[in-house]
């Protein structure tokens, strides 16, 4: 079987990361949050957006 690297990657693609939209492949470590896949490297950016509604600024009284 003569497969190119690109064909191999497409065959092994599980899904796309909801943050960077890059492929998540079989055997790759990733997080599943709310039914969506997120790369380990994208977790911090995801958390910043996810928790934005809980952000507060402490003000003097």
Steps between C-alpha positions, in 0.01 A plus 500: 500500500650834393342770718632851524538667841200723422279200421615329820416808708154532344429133574604547863326834561256477789359853495599866506597714798231761568764761590760483219297282257802273452459125470506271799644162401474147636737455794528876566431625853213753506216617724129444444297780655130540433523233232767693307867415443774740611876465453707502817681808366168684445359440848616832650341704219179297530486560878546876460202517264288247693538678835480857363145547630622438857775764480485778760706803590542580870423865567552713807196572714 
